[in-house]
Amino acid sequence: MELVDVLVVGGGPAGCWAAMSALEAGASVMLVEKGYVGTGGATASGNTTIIYTARGTAERRMSVEQRVRLGQGLADPTFIERVLDRTKENLDRLADWGYPFPSYEDGRPYRGMLRGVDYLRFLRQRLIKRGAALRDQCPADGLLVSDGIVSGATGYDRRTGERWTVRAGAVVIATGGCAFLSGALGTNNLTGDGYLLGVEAGAHLSGMEFSAQYGISPVNSGVTKGVVYFWATFSDASGRALDLAGNRHGIAWHLLDGPVFAILDKASPRLREGFRKGQPNIFVPFDRMGIDPFTQRFEVTMRHEGTVRGTGGVLADDLGQTTVPGLYAVGDASSRERMSGAVSGGGGPNSSFAMATGSWAGEAAAAFASALGARKHTRTAVPAGGDAGSERQSPSHVVEAVKERMQPLDRGFFRDEASLTESAAIFETLWRDRSWRGPGRTREAEALLATARWATAAALARRESRGLQRRTDFPDADPRSPRSLLAGGIGAAWVRETPGAERRLAS
């Protein structure tokens, strides 16, 4: 057993910033990651934009107004301002630490984009130098609680099979979201693990109905960078042009009837060069297939990005504190409703949210642990849930059932009472069957199924269409709908309105 002040579960950007902030606040820190800190998750697999603006400028005002306008009644401008303030501060600190930002042609530094793998490698190296203990290939499979306060976690080392236990004054969940194993680039290890950990300890989820985010992708690629498709001409199998202009809703409708093709022929030569320099990973699959996407048609599909780019997650306050004392949630693992509302934030807002929430939670967790003093390691701790053991193969029938109900466009992208009710029944039957449960990777399957249960229950409860919640039986937004829906429950999934929340929403 190891003892630390703050334990961070998950090694993406939010987790790294949480660990960094906790270290700078004087806490001892351990970061555990089920992959490798620096290469796992969605950010590590490509470049990511980020919002770099100063308060009071026209650029800041436009950024905030855009998020509020797109958020469909849920985004909070005050919170967005705070996120962007902290993002700018942290980006400036990255530059001071020596991170190699690119430059404009005139030599001015450009801080609106980060190369994912370089960014995370830089943070990893800085964490090690500052004294953080990093544990790669060490997934957490359960939280510890002491009199209702989270006091650590347990897990196993994937390389040795040995169990580990860490007692901590506070725990930060930074495990990312859930993309339901759709094959979207960088998301195969994002199975909703943190949601299950949090709910087992008593945390609540919010915004889970806004989980149906899909990204446009070539059929033979997992890259879901969508910006280039605003300069695309779409067509059906016969070559007939489709008036879509990157419209995901329209593309999804046409995909229900047959194949859809695209060609990026509307991009100017200068823009084509910019795309290749700014988002090179978009073009790697094309180059491998010998396709010039600017002059040749290619078939596209839509891949489920779930809560990785969607909205739902663990409910947390301004400091990342969940409804459970000593437990914090950040980045994709936490609800982004106040940042992006009922829609996907996309790259820039989401990466800004991860950076800011990670920083706040690291500071708050360090303060919480400090206030406990010597008691943080002497309390009696019991498991909040989960199965102990080493890794074993995931039960394929559970994984496939979740994929079959969540991924298809006519069940996930477009929803109705009948399909949601059928999915809920299937998930409930699987959940109550204890025979397939066990140690190791069965926890991934359990988290995947749990996330699907909560997302489906929330989608059933919100009887309207708003943002990523597309109900074909309730096609319009309803101003009488609750502002936010909470979800949770282990034995039985539940959904209810946020206590005291304003009910009416602008449509």
N, C-alpha and C positions, 0 to 999 in steps of 0.2 A: 504493500500500500504506500502511495506517495501523498504528500501533503503540500498544498499550494494555497495561496490566497484566492486566485481566480483561475478557473478552468474554462477554456474556450473550446467548444466542440464544433469543428469545421474550419478549414483553412483557406477559404476563398478571400476575396477582398474585405468583406465585412468582418470575418473572423480575424484576419491579420490586423486590421485597424483596431478591433476590440482589444487584442492582445497588446498592441503597441501602446494604446492609451492607458491600459491597466499598468503596464510596466512604468510608464512615465509618471503615473500617480503613486509609484512606490510599492506596488504589489508584486509578489512572486507569481509567475504565470506559467501555465502549461497549456499548450494547444495540441489537441488530438484530431487527427484527420484520417478518414477511412481510405483515402488515396495517398497522394504525395503533395505536401504543401508546396504550391508553385506550379503544378501541372494539372491538378484536378479541377473539375467544374467548368462552367460555361465561359467565364472570363479568360481562363488560361488558353482556351482554344482559338482565340482571335483578338482582333483589336476591338476596343470599346470607346465610344464617344463618352464625354462627361461634360457637365455644364460648368463653365468657368466664367462667372460674371460677378461684378461688384454691386453691392446694394446701392440703389439710387440711380443706376445707369439705365439707359433705354434698353440695353440688352437684358438686364435683369428683369425689368418690368415686362418685356415681351415673353421671357421664359416663364414667369409666374402666371401671366394672363393666359398663355397657351395651355398650361397644365390645368388651370381652373376651367377654362372653356371646354377642354376635352374630357374633363373628369366627370361630367354629367351629374353634378350636384354633390359629389362626395369629396373632392379635393379641397384642401384647407390652405388658403394663400399664406397665412401666418406661419404654418408649419413648413411650407415650401421655402419661404424666405430663410428660415432657420437652417434648413438642409443646405441651401445654396451658399449661405454664409460659411458654414463649416466646411463645405466642399472646397470653396476658394481658399480658405485658410490651410486646409490639408494639402492642396495642390501646390501652394506656395512653399509649404514645408518640404514637400517632396523635392522641389527644385533646390531648396537650400541643402537638402541631404545629398544632392548630387544625382538625382534621377535624370537620365538623358532625354528630356523632352525634345520633340522636333522643333523646327523653326520655320517661320514664314520665309518667303524668298528674300525679303529685305533684312533678314537676320533676327527679327523679333521672335521670342519664344512663343510656341503655340501649345497651350495647356488644355486644349479641348479634346484630346484623344490620348489613350494609353494603349500601348502594345501589351496585350494581356499577359503573355508569358514573361516578358521582361519586367513588367509591373510587379507580378507576384514573386518572381525570383528576387527582385530588389527588396521587397518587403520581407521575404524569408530571410535573406542575408542580414538585414537590419535587426530582425527579431532575435536571431541567434547571437549577434554581437551585443545586443542589449541584455541578454541573459535569459530569454524565454526558453523553456524546454519544449521542443517540438517532437511529437510522436507520430510518424507516418505509418500508414497501413494499420491503424489502430482505431477501428470504428467503436463508437459508444453504443451500447445496447440497452442502457437503463440509467435512470437518475436515482440518486439517493436523497432521502428527505429525513429531516429531524424536526419533529413537532411541527410539520407543515411548512418547513423552510428547506429549500433545496440545499444539499450539503455535499454534493459531489456526483460522481458517475462511475459506472462500470463498463467494461468492454473487453475486447480481446485483441491480440496481436495476430494479424492475418498471416504473418510470416512464420511464427512459431506455434500458434494456436494457444498460447498462454493467456490466462485471464489477467486483467489489470483492474485496479481500483484506485481512484483518486479522490481524496477528501479535500473539499474546497470551501472557502467562505462564500463564494458565489459562482454560478455557472452561466455562461453565455452560449446560447444556441445560435450557431452560424452555419447550419448544415445545408443551406440553399433550399430551393423549392422542389417541385416534382413535375417532371415532363412525361410521366407515364410510359417510359421506355420507348419513346416514339422514334428514336434514332437521330433527333436533332443534335447537332454538333455540341459536344461537351456536356451532355445532360444524362448520359447513361448511369452515372453514379448518383444522380439526384432523384431520389425515390421517396421524398417526404419523411425521412427519418426523424428530423427535428420536430415535426408536427406530432408524431406519435410519442416521442420522448416528453414533449411539453404537456400534451393532454393527459398522459398517464400520471403526471405530477399534479394535475389540476388546472393547467392553463386553458385558456379559451382561444378559439380561432375566429377570424373575422374576414369577410370578403371572399369566402371560398366559392361562392357562385360565380365570381369573376375570374375563374380559372381557365376558361376555354379560349386561351390565346393560341393561335395557330400561325406559323410562319411559312411564307412561300419558299419553296425549295425545288431545285432540279430533282427529278425522280431518282437519279443515281447519286445523290449527294445529301448530306445532313446539314449543309450550310443554310441557315434561315435568315440571312441578312436581307432585309426587305427593301432597303432604300433604292437599290438599282432598278426595281420593277416599276417605279414611277416614270421611267424612261423606256418602258417596254411596250411593244405591240403584241397583243395576245390574239390567239386564233384557235379554232377547233381542229379536229383531226383532218377535215377536208381543206383546211387553209382559210376558211372564212374568218374574217377579222371580228374580234369581240371587243366591244367598247368597255374596257375594264380599268385601264390606267392604274394598276396596282391595287385595285379595290378587292380586299380579301373576301368580303361578303359576296361580291359578284363572282369571283373566281371559285369560291366554294360551291355556289349554286351550279355553275357550269360543270364542275368536277363531278357532281352527282349524276350528270348525264353522259359524261364521257371525257376523254383526254383533253387537256388544255396545253397549248404550247406558247412559248414566249420568244421574243428576240429583242435585244436591247438596242434597237436601231434609232431611237430618239435621242440618244446621248451624243453630244458633240465630241469632236476629237479631244478637246481639252478636258471635258468631263470624263471621258473614257480613261485618259491618263491619270486623272485624279482618283478615280475609283480604284485603279490598279495599285496606286501608291498608298492610298488611305485604307483600303480594305482588301489587301492581297489574298486573304484566305477565301474570298468569294470565288476567285478565278482558278484556284488550284484544281478543283474537280473538272472544270472545263478544259484546262490545259492537259490534264491526264487523259481526257476522252478525245482530245484533238478537235475540240469545238471552239470556234470563235463566237461567243455569245452576242457580239455586236453585229454579226453578219449572218449567223446561222440560227435557225429555229431549234429549240430544245424543249422537251416535255417537262412540265412542272407539276408539283403536288403541293399539299399543305401538311406540315408536320406539327403535331401538338407540342406546344412549348409550356403548357400548363401554368403553374405558378412561378416558374423560372422567369418568364416575362409577363405573366399575368399579375394579379393583385393579391390574392388571398394568402393568409399565413397566420402566425401566432399574434394575438393582440398584445400590443405593447404601448407604453406611454411615451412621453417626450424623452425619457432617458433610457428607453428600451426595456423597462421593467414590465414583466408580465403580471398576471393576476396572482402569481405564486411568489412569495417573498424569496429573494435570493436567486431568482431565475430571470434571465434577460434573453431577448430575441432580437436579431438584427438581420439586415439584408433581405434576401429572398425568403428566409425562414420566417420573417415577420410580415404582417399585413401592410401593404403599401397604399391602402385606401386614401389616406390623407395626402399622399404624394401624387398619385395618378388616378384616383377615383375609381370609376367602373371600367377603365380601359387599361391597356398595357402602357407602361411608361416608356417602353423601348429602351435602347441602350443608354443614352445620356442621363435621363432621370433616374433610371434604376441603378446605374453605377454611382451616381451622386448620393442616392439614398443609402446604398450599402456603405459608402465611405463615412457619411455623417452618422448614421445610426450605430455603426460599429464603434466609432470614436466615443459617442455619448455613453453607450452601454459599458465600454471598458472602464471609463472613469467612474460611472455609477457603481459598477460591480466592485471595483477596488475600494470605494468608500464604504459600501455595504460590508465587505469582508473586514475592513479595518475597524468598523464599529462593533463587530462581534468580538474582537480581541482574541484571547486565547480560547474562548468557547468554540470557535469555528472548527477546531479539530478534536474536541473532547465530547461533542454531542453524540448521542446514540443515533446511528443512521440506519434506515431500513430502505429496501428497494421500493421505488415507486411503481415498478412494473418491468416487464421484459423477461426474457429467458436467458439464463447463463449458458455458456458453452463455447465451443470453437466453431469455425466456419464449416458449413455443409451446403450442399446444392439447394437452391431455391426451388420450391414446389412449382413446377411448370404450369399446372392446371390453374393455380391461383393467379400467377402472373399473366397467363394468356387470357383468363376471364376478364381481368381488369383492362388489358389492352383492347380486347374485343368490344368492351362496352364504352370505353373512354375515348379511344382514338378516332373511330370513323366519323366523318363529317355529319352524317345524318343522326348521330347520337351525341357527339361531343360539341361540334360547332353549332349545329341546329338542335334544339331540344324541344320536347313536348312532354305532356303529362304521362302519356303511355310509355314512351321509351325510358323516361326517368324512373317511373315506378317499377318497370321491369328490371332496370339496372339495380335499383335499390334492393329489390328482393333477392337478386342473384348475389349481391355483395353481402347481404345479411346472412344468407345461408352459408356462404364461405366463411364469414367471420365467426359464426357460432360453431363451426366444425373445428375442433381442437386437434384433430388427428395429424394435420400437416405441420403443426407448429413445432419449433425446436430452436436450436442455437444458430448463431452465425447468420448466413444470408437469408434464412427464413425470416429474419427480422426485416430485411429489405422488402420481402414480399408482404409482410404484415403491415409495414408502413405504407406501401403502395396501395394495398387494399383499404387501409384506414383512411388515407387521403381521398380515395375514390368515394368512400362512404360519405365523408363530410361534404365533399364538393357536390355530390348528387343530392344529398339532403337539403343543402342550402339552395341549390338550383330549383328544387321542387317547391321550396318555401317562398321564393321570390317569384310571384306570378305576374311578371312583366318582362319586357325586353329593355335592357339598359346596358350599353357598353358590350362587354364580353358575355353577358347573359342574353342569349338569343332564344326566346321562346316563340316557336311558330304558332302556338295556340294562344299566346298573349303577345302579339307583335308590337304593341305600343308601350311606351313608358307610362307609368301610372304615378301621378303626383301624390297619391295616397300611400305609396309604398314606404316601408320603413327605411330610414336613412342607412342603417347598417344592420346586418344579421350576424349574430354570434353562432358558433357551432362548436361541438365537442362531444364528449361521451365515449367511454370505452365499451361498457356492456351494451348500451343502446345509444345510438347517435341521436343528438338533439339539436334543434335550431330554435333560436328566439331572438327577439329584437334587443338591441343594445339598451340597457336600462337608462331612462332619462333622455334618450336621443330624440331629436326633433323628427317627427314622423314624415312630414311632407318633404318631397323633393321636387326640384324644378325638372320638368321633362324636356 
